[in-house]
Amino acid sequence: MTQKQDFTSTIISNRKLTANFYEMELEAKRIVFNAGEFFQISVPGHTLRRPFAPSFSDRNSFRFTYQLVGEGTEDLSKLLPGTKLQVIAPLGHGFTLPPKNSTAILIGGGCGTPSLALLASRLQAENITTYTIIGARSSCSVLERETLSRYSNKLIITTDDGSEGLHGNSVEGLKSLLKEITATDTELRIFACGPVPMLKGLSTLAKNKGIKAELSFEERMACGFGACMGCVIKLVCPDNPEGYIYKRVCHDGPVFDSREIYW
Ligand code: FES
């Protein structure tokens, strides 16, 4: 596991992407982490840090996308380059890189999409065939279109309102893609990040098709490192009379094998 660090970082840029999504780039020297792991970042004037999964990183900086969902992210969006923030990183468990001869299917929904851009870049570096599905409400809210297109053998966009790509959700997109690639002789692996209903739909389809899927959950987090129990989800546990146990998304996830989830 990568060593966790608590460091001060300077904002390089903070720009608006769409009506309610922003992207921030922060300075960070040589931070090593797996795609899907997350960072806890301070917001001046707020006690709790906020969790964000990077969409890009190199030897000098990292970027993440965030949605305006409350006072904390509203205040974050007003910060100017040069502002210093406290960062704890990396946290949690990320995605597992699949074997070389496998085929990866990445599926992102809403603000879960950007973190898959980092995974896509790492899969390309490993020469792993990658198909990507982006699910969005409409064409104007599709995130990381260019990056995911560049790193994918094929990009499918689905929109709820039919304004771009396939009219429907990302589960429909996956059904459509699987019809095209059933002839493949490589092992398929699904990697997804997005809202829980989307993850549940993908999990059911993956189970029916016998495809291994890793799902990244976006629970609200307080402490971010396992102390407050504010981010629990249910995992299957046949030994318990209830059939499940609680696990912390920040500590035991945020990425879980779909077969572990008690829906
Ligand atoms: Fe505190 Fe997960 S956010 S335990």
Residues whose N, C-alpha, C, O or C-beta is under 5 A from the ligand:
A	BS01	FES	M221 A222 C223 G224 F225 G226 A227 C228 M229 G230 C231 R248 C250
